[in-house]
Amino acid sequence: MNHETVSEPLRVGVVGVGWAGQQHIKAFHAIDGVEIVAVAGMETELLESIRAEYGIPHGFARWEELVELERLDAVSIAVPTFLHAPIAVAALERGLHVLSEKPLARNGEEGAAMVAAARGAGRVLDVVFNHRRRGDIKKLKSIIDGGGLGRPYYAKASWLRRSGIPTLGSWFTSPELAGGGPMADLGVHVLDYALHLLGEPKVISVSASAYAELGPRGRGGSEGFTAAASGLAFEVEDFASAFIRLEGGVTLVVEAGWASYRDPADVLDFRVYGTDGGAELRASQSPSLEIADSGLRIFTDDGDVNADYTAEPLEDGAHLAVVADFVAAIRAGQEEWGSHDGSIALTRAQIIDACYRSAREQREVRL
Ligand SMILES: NC(=O)c1ccc[n+]([C@@H]2O[C@H](COP(=O)([O-])OP(=O)(O)OC[C@H]3O[C@@H](n4cnc5c(N)ncnc54)[C@H](O)[C@@H]3O)[C@@H](O)[C@H]2O)c1
């Protein structure tokens, strides 16, 4: 699409038919005026069944063929992380809008190339941060923004599993294909919503550690993921932790683990302490990767009287909300496109780079 207007219906191609790609397809399918014209993926039978279920005219084994399709408006990317940058840059250079799965790319350098391509082409580059669209996170955001906690000064965000390596031997466990382990896979989500909740403060420095204690011994795997085992060695971390100094003296601690000897639940915890209140949120993910339950407690006082309460979450958004925003941004026209250039996701990629560097060099890294 080399014109500046938006076609109606909007013609979209989805690359990848694993768990993430299936969420994209469901979400695009649910939006009026969007036509999924092509899908790509290497699982032939699955690809054909998805095409039949959603009435998708074109199916390709490789992303290159999809991106070259005529009269396409947008591409969404739900493939192993090493392919995010090549697909996004190729699509943007053809004048297509791009929605990429998280993490943006294997590292900040590749991410920066994607952002530069979006700016150069004047097209939308959005990244799927579905967890910040959860009802509990949105509720907490409204409480913090409304001053309900005063000035937040300390936060801890974690996503930890007992045995949740997304398939031992799959692309997820290869640094060349994934860029990193749970810090890149799970940490990027909790880092994203922590910074979002705290109002996008500047990061001053990070001090991190990373471990690979279970994965290399064949422990900590899970069969609950769509990524296929393909005999790759376990060469990323299975657990990582980062102490992040933010502007204004605020501290953020992030923990991300696919596997460690702990409670078996797959748990996302967030806590934040402010000058007038605190919040603790605990959500768990079911084996089908849905957020199964969540609870948000607010601790505060009214004068000398305890005023703690349990906050009701707002409506859940997840992939549907992200995809709907992507479509809305495209339809809003050129004035809107510049503010969707992937730069928020790039800050996350650069922080995660600094975490890995800090863990490798065993020292604090300034950004
Ligand atoms: N936002 C979320 O909640 C969430 C959840 C899971 C995964 N993800 C992200 O989504 C992406 C995919 O993860 P997944 O778990 O769905 O992986 P997966 O391994 O289950 O699926 C990957 C898909 O990419 C396809 N693919 C690989 N190489 C290709 C090529 N050259 N051309 C066309 N298709 C190709 C595969 O055939 C497969 O369909 C990753 O970036 C991951 O981090 C995001």
The ligand as a Tripos MOL2 file, in Angstrom:
@<TRIPOS>MOLECULE
LIG
   44    48     1     0     0
SMALL
NO_CHARGES

@<TRIPOS>ATOM
      1 N1          1.6970  -11.4330   23.9410 N.am      1 LIG1
      2 C1          1.6240  -12.6420   24.4570 C.2       1 LIG1
      3 O1          0.9260  -12.8830   25.4430 O.2       1 LIG1
      4 C2          2.4180  -13.7530   23.8200 C.ar      1 LIG1
      5 C3          2.2170  -15.0860   24.2070 C.ar      1 LIG1
      6 C4          2.9440  -16.0890   23.5600 C.ar      1 LIG1
      7 C5          3.8900  -15.7510   22.5980 C.ar      1 LIG1
      8 N2          4.0710  -14.4230   22.2830 N.ar      1 LIG1
      9 C6          5.0610  -14.0390   21.2560 C.3       1 LIG1
     10 O2          4.5550  -14.4230   19.9890 O.3       1 LIG1
     11 C7          5.6140  -14.8880   19.1530 C.3       1 LIG1
     12 C8          5.3210  -16.3270   18.7200 C.3       1 LIG1
     13 O3          5.1950  -17.1420   19.8790 O.3       1 LIG1
     14 P1          4.3690  -18.5260   19.8430 P.3       1 LIG1
     15 O4          4.3660  -19.0220   21.2380 O.co2     1 LIG1
     16 O5          3.0940  -18.3240   19.1230 O.co2     1 LIG1
     17 O6          5.3920  -19.3980   18.9600 O.3       1 LIG1
     18 P2          5.1490  -20.7670   18.1780 P.3       1 LIG1
     19 O7          6.4720  -21.3870   18.0090 O.co2     1 LIG1
     20 O8          4.0560  -21.5520   18.8210 O.co2     1 LIG1
     21 O9          4.5980  -20.2790   16.7490 O.3       1 LIG1
     22 C9          5.4530  -19.6380   15.8440 C.3       1 LIG1
     23 C10         4.8200  -19.6010   14.4600 C.3       1 LIG1
     24 O10         5.7280  -18.9320   13.5760 O.3       1 LIG1
     25 C11         5.7480  -19.6650   12.3510 C.3       1 LIG1
     26 N3          6.9830  -19.4040   11.6060 N.ar      1 LIG1
     27 C12         8.2620  -19.6580   11.9850 C.ar      1 LIG1
     28 N4          9.1120  -19.3250   10.9990 N.ar      1 LIG1
     29 C13         8.3480  -18.8450    9.9760 C.ar      1 LIG1
     30 C14         8.6400  -18.3550    8.6700 C.ar      1 LIG1
     31 N5          9.9040  -18.2930    8.1980 N.pl3     1 LIG1
     32 N6          7.6050  -17.9310    7.8940 N.ar      1 LIG1
     33 C15         6.3210  -18.0110    8.3560 C.ar      1 LIG1
     34 N7          6.0080  -18.4740    9.5650 N.ar      1 LIG1
     35 C16         6.9950  -18.8950   10.3570 C.ar      1 LIG1
     36 C17         5.6520  -21.1110   12.7990 C.3       1 LIG1
     37 O11         5.3070  -21.9200   11.7010 O.3       1 LIG1
     38 C18         4.5610  -20.9750   13.8560 C.3       1 LIG1
     39 O12         3.2870  -20.9890   13.2580 O.3       1 LIG1
     40 C19         6.8890  -14.7110   19.9620 C.3       1 LIG1
     41 O13         7.4810  -13.4760   19.6610 O.3       1 LIG1
     42 C20         6.4080  -14.7100   21.4090 C.3       1 LIG1
     43 O14         7.2540  -13.9650   22.2720 O.3       1 LIG1
     44 C21         3.3500  -13.4550   22.8540 C.ar      1 LIG1
@<TRIPOS>BOND
     1     1     2 1
     2     2     3 2
     3     2     4 1
     4     4     5 ar
     5     4    44 ar
     6     5     6 ar
     7     6     7 ar
     8     7     8 ar
     9     8     9 1
    10     8    44 ar
    11     9    10 1
    12     9    42 1
    13    10    11 1
    14    11    12 1
    15    11    40 1
    16    12    13 1
    17    13    14 1
    18    14    15 2
    19    14    16 1
    20    14    17 1
    21    17    18 1
    22    18    19 2
    23    18    20 1
    24    18    21 1
    25    21    22 1
    26    22    23 1
    27    23    24 1
    28    23    38 1
    29    24    25 1
    30    25    26 1
    31    25    36 1
    32    26    27 ar
    33    26    35 ar
    34    27    28 ar
    35    28    29 ar
    36    29    30 ar
    37    29    35 ar
    38    30    31 1
    39    30    32 ar
    40    32    33 ar
    41    33    34 ar
    42    34    35 ar
    43    36    37 1
    44    36    38 1
    45    38    39 1
    46    40    41 1
    47    40    42 1
    48    42    43 1
@<TRIPOS>SUBSTRUCTURE
     1 LIG1         1 GROUP 0 **** ****
